[in-house]
Amino acid sequence: MSERKLKLYRLCHAYCDERITAAQKAIESLQISANEETKSSAGDKYETGRSMMQLEMEKYSMQLEEAIKLKQTISQIETVVQTTVVQPGCLVTTNQGNFYISISAGLLKIDNESFYAISPASPIGAKLTGLKEKDAFTFNNRQYEIQRIE
């Protein structure tokens, strides 16, 4: 695996870990708040607060679940992909930017270079998947040409 791909792979893992940790901390904080809250004389206010807290708990639980799925996805990506066709695990250099086909982690920077970590299921990931070097395609009214696949 190239050094750049290894760094991007690790950054994607770190991205997942950060999301998991943030969701877990939010859930723990809400649980502590729920345990400390006592029913006041204003019963309706208490019930409204509990309902809001429950909604927040569900939101963070969903975020945690999504982050865990992302971590599983990045863990399953073949790190030593040697192919001439764009597939998960590839680093794709185009005339419009660099893409790491993995998970949707957004813009990642290594060694003063920018890379977009994208899912093969994303709109541009779907366009790239299966293409070869020198292939061209249009996305959002922009012309892309694949210059290199690692």
Buried (B, 14 or more C-beta within 10 A) or exposed (E): BEEBBEBBBEBBBEBBEEBBEBBBEBBEEBEEEBEEEEEEEEEEEBEEBEEEBEEBBEBBBEBBEBBBEBBEBBEEBEEEBEEEEBBBBBBBBBEBBBBBBBBBBEEBEBEEEEBBBBBBEBEBBEBBBEBEBEBEBEBEEEEBBBEEBB
